[in-house]
């Protein structure tokens, strides 16, 4: 039996593509923009008192740091294939509908790897909120099935949530 690498992270295909696109943009577009900013700032003369140069150097450092961060993250990811996910239990890449048993409000979340949420490319075209498997709700629902009641500790007490459906790419498992 092979043991999963503890350093490996799990991300959805869309999360992987988002991080890859961000990395490509940083390497090809942002690096060139920052290089131009540095060139322009150097033209102003004395670099020791040049605010534009200092700002461009800070931006260069931020861009290079993010490139390194993404390279490390992407080298350690395991991409889940949402099309083959089992909707019998909550897992990363699945969309889960929950009912708060006290307020009777309904919530829908897509469970994703925490690295996806740390990506600065957070725009989502989906109306469904993404939450990390490491968040309190994510930890509470991970591995549970439809109909299960889970308890989530929050600063003001405990939320009681019931899993009402689990969805993968339009294929929904639901039990009343």
N, C-alpha and C positions, 0 to 999 in steps of 0.2 A: 504494500500500500504506500503510495507516495504521499508525503506530507506537504501541505501547502506552505510556501515560503511566508514566514511571519511578516516580512517586509513588503509583501505584495499587497496592492490595493485593488479593490474591485470598482470598476466604473462601467457605466452603460455605453453602448455604441455612440449615442449622441454626445455624451460627456467626453469620450475619447476624441471624437471628431472636433468638438469645440476646443479642447485643449491643444490639439494638433494645429488647428487653424490659428489659434492665438500665437503659438510658437512660430509658425510660418510668418505671420504678420510681424512679429517682433524682430525676427531675423532679417526679413527682407525690406519691410517698410519703415518701422520705427528706428532701426539702427541707422538707416540712411538719413532720416529726418534729424536725428540727434547729431549725426556727423556734420550735417549742413549747419545746424545751430552752433556747434562748436567752431566751425570755420568762420561763420559770421561774427561770433563773439571775439575770436582772436583778432579780427580786423579792427576792433575798437581799441587795440593797444594794450596797455599795462594790464596783465592778467591778474595781478594781485588785488586790484581794486575793481574788477570787472564783474558786476552782478550777473550779467547775461552769461558770461563764461561759467561762473559758479553754478548757476541754475542748469545750464546745459550739462555740466559734469555730473550734477546730482541726478538728472534725468538719465544720463548714460549709465550711471551706476544702478539705478532702479531697473532699467531695461535689461541690462546684463544679468542682474540678480534674478529677475523673473524668468529669463531664458534658462538659466541654470536650474532654477526651481522646477520649471516645466520639463526640462530634459530628465531630471532625476525622477519626477513623478511618472512620466511616460515610460521610463525604462522599467518601472516596477508594477505596471498595471496589468490586471487581468480583465479583459473586456468581456462582459456578459452578453450573450446572444439573447436579446429579449424575445425573439421568435420561438425559442425553445424553452422558455421559463415555465416552470410548473406553477399553475395558479392555485394549487391546493394549500400552499403556505406562503406567507409574506416573505419576499426576498428582494434583493436589490434589482432595480429595473422595473418592478411592478408598481402599478397604481392601486392604491388602497383607499376604500371609502370607509369612514368611521362615523359612528354616532356617539356623541357625548351623552352618556346615560343620565346625567343630571340636568343639563340644559336642553337636551333633545336636539341640539344643533348637529348638522352633518358637515363633515370635513372630507376632502379628498386630497391625498398626497401621493407623489411619486417618490419612492424610496431610492436614493442614489448614494454613491460612494462619497465620502466627505471631501475627497480631492476635487470632485466636480463642483462642489459649492465654493471651494477655495479659489477656483478659477476666476480671474477677473472678467471673464466673458460670461456674465450672468444673465444676459438677455435670454428670455425664453418666450417662444411663440405660443406656448401652452398656457391655458388658463389654470391648470393644476399646479399647485405649489410643490416645489421639490424640497425634500428634507433629507438630511444625512442619516445614514444608518446609525451614526454615533450620537444623534440628538436623543433627548429623553423619549420622545414619541417613537422615533425610529428604533431605539433599543427595545422599547416595550413591545412593539408589534412584530419585530423580526422573528420569523419562524412560526408565527401563530396562524391559525386557520379562520375561515369565515365562521362567524358565530361566537368566536372566542371573545371573552371580556378581558381587557388588560388594564392595569393600573399604572398611571404615570405620576411620579412625584413632581410637583411644581412648588414654587415658593409659598403659595397660599394653600397648600394641602395636597390632595390627590385627585387626579381626573380619572374617571371611569369611562373607558371607551370600549365600544363593541365594533368588531370588524364586520362590516355588512357586505363588502364585495372586494374582489381582487381581480385586477384587469391587466392584461398584457396585450398591447397593440391591437385593441379593439375586440379581443376575445375576453369576455367577462365571465367570471364565476360568481354566482350570487345565490345566497340562500336567505330566506326570510326568517 
